[in-house]
Amino acid sequence: MDLARTGPGPDCVAWCAPAVDPELAVVLAALGGGVVGEPFTPENLAARQERDTAVRPRPSVRDLRDGGRFEVDELRVPGPPGEPEVTLVSARPAGLDGPLPLLYYMHGGGMIMGNAWCVLPQLLREWALPLGMAVVSVEYRLAPGVRHPGPVEDCYAGYVWAAAHADELGIDPERIVIGGKSAGGGLAAALALLVRDRGGPTRPAPLGQLLLCPMLDDRGDSVSSHQMAGVDIWDRTSNATAWQALLGDLYGTADVPPYAAPARATDLSGLPPAYIDVGSAETFRDEDVAYANAIWRAGGEAELHVWPGAFHGFDSFAPAAALTRDARDARTRWLRRVLSR
């Protein structure tokens, strides 16, 4: 399939994929074409997880401190009742006084990969320094070693602890933005629902939710899911494998709760303002657009960006591309507006 074509053409089938931005198509070609590597399947999942652990960066605290530019600590805090402690990686620009706003962040990786350390260099460079923010990155447990609700409950436990220990962290508990990318974006959306529904004085509502190409819907029946099958870096086969790993016996049933798959929520009222972005040429496009629309229908606030011709995770693979620069600028402008409230 010609990823950079300008239109569907006469050979387009029912689920013809949208065109990829020409600059991004060059990056995909250099990576090996449409799908980068084989999709995740239940059969290859364990081997793929081992490979990811071996090659994914995991910078040390010393590395993250970057010669004294940042204050960084690893914290082990109480986990969900009866469960292990949760590790939080807390970081902030060095030398800033006063309580700082906090970005409470959940990494991506389909709920089956990733770690809390690897995302921090970019978060610190792009947001913590220019906006004067603290960042806490959550090391939640991964599926299938831990099924739902383990990962989201880890994130919730860390959030509750951070809000209750704001003085210790040097943060303002009334100015916490929760965020994440891909699976982390789905966890951030689920965390917003949990905080709303559980309430309480030690659980202040987030100031906003930053949802970057969030993984929201386990059902995999959207048009974009079919369009991008075998084409997107994260396609419906990999997506189904990840949801099966997370949900176990719940997968494929009508009983999946919204705290696992936020697209299942029937009430999106009373949520913090949301920023949602996604590419037009990625699997999650339609579920993310539908989530923004559901927030609007509930009377809420959502800012939606659909980046034309962008595939899943395009900004990580093509950091110098024009679309990447536009996306990062838009995210930063939203964060600045939310934090000024």
N, C-alpha and C positions, 0 to 999 in steps of 0.2 A: 504493500500500500504506500502511495506517495504521500508522505506526511505533510509536505509543503504545498500540496495542490491548492488552487484557489477556489475550487468549487467541486460539487459532487461528481459531475460528469455522467456520461451514459452508463458506466459500469457500476454505479453506486448501488449497493444492496439496501435492504430495508433498514439495516442498522449502520449506515455509512458513518464513519467517524468524521467529526469536524476537522477542518484544516488546522495544522499547527503553525504558529507564528514562524516565519522563515528563519529568523535568528535562532529560535529555539530548536528548529528542525536540524540546523547544523550541529547543535550540541548533541541531539539524539543520535544523529548519524555517527558522530565521533564515539559515542558510547556503545554503538552496535545496532542501531536501528530503533524500532518501535518499543518493544518490551525489552528492558535492560535485564538480561538473564532470564532464566526460566521462572514461571509463576510459582508461588508457594502452593504446595499441596499437603494434605495430611501425611503423605508418604515421605516427603522430603523435609518436613518442617523441622524435625530435631536436628538434622544435619545443617540446615540453613541457619538455625539459631546458633549452633556452635560456631559456624563460620562468621556470623555477624559479631558475636562476642570477641572473636579473635582479631577482627580487623577494625571494628568501630573504635574511634578515639575515645579515650577515657582520661582526660587530663587530670593531673594531680592537683591538690590544693595549692602547692607551690607554683605550678604552671599557671593556674587561674589567677593567682595574685599578681602575676605579670610584673615582677620587680617592684611591687609596692603600690601599683596603681589601684588595686582593689583589696578590700578586706574580705576574706573568704574563710568560711568554717563549715565543717561537716557536723551536723547535729543529728542525734538519734533521739526520737521523741516517741511518746506512747502511740502505738498503733490502734487499730480497731479492737474492741473488747475481745479478749482471749486470743489475739493475734500478735505476731511479732512487732517489734518496733519499726518505725518508718524512718528512713534516712532522708534528711533535707540538706541540700547544699545551699547555704546562705551566702550571698555576695552583695557588695555595695562599693561604689567608688570611695576610695580612701579620702579621709579628711573632710567629709561632709558632715556638718553638725545638724542637730534637730531631727525629729522624726521624719523619715522619708516615705513617700508612697512606695508601695510594693507591687511588683509583678510576681504573682504566684503561678508558676509555670509547670506544665506537664509535657514531657517529651513525646515525640511521635515514634512510630515503629509498629503500627498495626496491633498494638497490645501484646505483641509477641517478641519485640526487639527494642533496642535502644537503652540509654541510660541517662541519668540526671546530669552527668558531668559534661557530656559531649556538646550539649546545646548552649552552655554558658558563655563561651568566648564570643559568639555572635550576639547573644542577648546583652552582654555587658558592653560590647562595642557600639551596638546600634541603638540601645535604649537607656541602659543604666547611666552611661556617661553623659549623653546629650540632654537627657530629661531629669537627671538627678534622682534616679530610682534605685531602690534595692530590688534584688531578685532572689526568690527562693525557688529552686528546682527540686522536684519531688522524685524520689526513686521508688516508684510503685512496683509491686510484684507483677510479673508477666505471666500470661497464659501460654500454654495450658497447665503450667505448674500450679497456677492459682486461677480458678474460674471466677466469674462474676458472683458476688459483688466485691471480691478481694481488691482489685485495682482501684476502683472508685472509692471504696471505703478507706484505703490507704491515703488517697488524695484528700478525702474529707478529714481524716484524723490529723493530717499535717496542717490543713487549713485552720482547723479549730485551735490547734496548738499555737500556730503562728499568731492568730488574732488575739489569743489569750496572753501571749508573751510579747506583745508589741513593744513594751518598754525595753525588754531584754534585747530585742532585735533592732531597736532604734527605728521602728516604723510607725506609721499612722494607721491604726486599725480601721479608720473610716475611709481610707484611700487605698484599698486593695483591689487591683485588677487581676482577675484570673484569666489564664490564657494557655494556649497550646496549639500544636500543629498536628494535623492528620488524626491519629488516634488520640493524641494529647488534646486536640481541639474537641473531640467527642467527650473526653473525660472532663474538660472544662465546662462544656454545656451540661453534662450530667451533674457536675459539682454545683453549678448554679441552681439546678432544680433541687438538689438535696438541701442546700443551705436555705433556700426559700421554704421548703416544706418542713424542715426541722426547727428552724428559727432559734431564738434564745439569745441572751445577752452576750455569750461568748462566741456567737456566730454572726457577727455583723454582715449585712448584705454586701457583696462585692460592689465596687463602684462601676465596674464594667466587665464584659467578657469578650476576650480577643480570640476568635475562633478562626484559625487559619486552615483552609481546606479540611474542615472537620469530618471525621468518620462518624456518622450519625445513625445509619439505618442498616440493620442486619438483613433486611429482606432482599436487597439486591435486584429489585424488579423495575428500576427506573430506566428511561430511555438511554440516558448517558451511560449507565452500567452496561447495557447491551452494545451501545455504539463503540465503547472503548475496550471491549473484550478482545484480548490478544494484541492490543495496541498501546494502552496506557502503561506507564511504568508500574502502577498498582492497578491491576484489572480485576474483573469480577471473580476469577478463579482464586487469586491471592486473597481477595476480600472475604470470600466465602470461607476459605481456610482459616483466616484469622478470627472471624466471628464464631466458627465452630469451636476453635480453641478456647475462646472466652466463655461461650455459653454452654458448652457441653450438651446435655440432654435437652436444654431449653431451645437449642437451635432449631429453627424451622417451625416452631410452635407459635400459638397466639399469646403465650404467657410471658413473652420477653418484656421486662419492665422498662420504663423510660429512663431509669437510672443506669441501665446497661446500654440502651439504644435510644438517645433522646428524640429521634424522629417518631418514636412510639407515643410520645407525650400528647395528651389530649387537652392539656391546660398549660399554655405558655404565658399566662398573665403574671404580673408581678416580678418579672425577671429584670436584672440590670441591663442597661444598654449593651447591645451586641455589635461587634464588628465581625462580619463574615466575609471571607474572600475565598475564591475558588477559580480554577481555570475552566474555560469553555470546552477544552479538549481533555477532560479528565473524568474518571469514574464517578466522583462525588458531586459533580456539578448539580444535578437535578435535586438530590436530597438536600444540598446546602441552600439552594434557591428556595426550595419548599419550606425549609426551616425559617428562613428570614420572612417569608410570606406569612407563616403561621404566627410568628411574633407580632407582625403588623396587625394581623386579624384579631389578635388578643389585645390590641391597644398598646403594644410595647414599642420599643425603639430599636431599630436595627439598621446598620449601614452595610449595604451589600455591594461587593465588587466582583464582577465576573471578568477575569482577565482574558481577552480574546486570543485564542490560539495557544493558551498555556496548558501544559500537561501537569500531572500531579508532582508537587515538589519542585516545580521549575526553578524557583529562586535558589534552591540549594545546588542544583546542577548547573545553572547558568547565572552566577552571581553578578556578572557584568552586563547582562542583557538589558535592553531598554525597558522591557516589561518588568523585570525584577526591580529595577530602580524605581519605576512608577509605583509598584506594589509596596515597596518598603517605605517610600515617601508617604503614601496614603495611610499606611498603618501608623506611622509615627505621628502624622497630623491628628489622627483619631485619638491616639493615646494622649497627646498634648491637650486636646480639647477636653477629654474626659477628666484628666487630672486637674484641670483648671476650674472645675465645677466646685 
